[in-house]
Amino acid sequence: MKAYCSHCGEKRRDHTDWKLSNIAGEAFAEVTNLEHSKLWQTFRLLLFKPGQLTREYWNGRRKRFLGPVKLYLVFFALSLLVYSIHRPTAIYDVRTLATFDSTGRFHRLLDERAEKRGMPLAQFAPEVNARWQSYISISQVAYPLVVALALMLLFRRRGSYFAEHLIFALHLLAFTFLTSSLLWPLVALFGFQASIETFTLASILITAGSVVWTAVYLVLGMRRAYAERWLPALIKSAVVLLIYFLTSMFFLNSAFTLAIALTRGTG
């Protein structure tokens, strides 16, 4: 039996290749081999060359890079994880929201809903969190579709297929989740809110920096991927970011409302 496939060039695996030591060695090589690793090649273009990864994918040069769907899901999962496991920065945690509410109204709301469902608050809050995070995860399917639709309308004269815009949207959103994950240490160090109404100075600076970084990235990405001129790229980037922000707020609030409404107890 030939060691390599004559069609795709991939090495044929035998039973020895599935040993834990071999799998671990492959994983280590993938992370540390900066020259040939798909992970590092993808990461380098995504972070430092806006739009180039999309351009490579459009031109059929895909084998060297992680697929856009996998990339998007990996960085979303990373962002959800880092902003859920650490209590002071757990954005997707109703107890965090209650802590920041200086009026106490949100905490009373949770108490009332928990009592109505016959559950102690200590049980009700984690169950709401689990549902909320689950619904947020499901809603991630819609984000790239909405952004891709916006791009298709903005670039309708180019006659590009929806799938082409979807690739750009997936890469853009993967970058936004990667950015939020990279900024997490700063959020953990300086905090992000003094109360539900008042943000700390550090939080404002971190948020503003993240928005500016994403906006610049999007403009540069449009310039490189779509060969767009500066002014149209600026205008279209602003439209895309606004649509993404409104979509995010809608799904976050909808997911939270559903989580509260559908969490059931013994009562």
Order of alpha helices (4+ residues) and beta strands (2+ residues): alpha-alpha-alpha-alpha-alpha-alpha-alpha-alpha-alpha-alpha-alpha
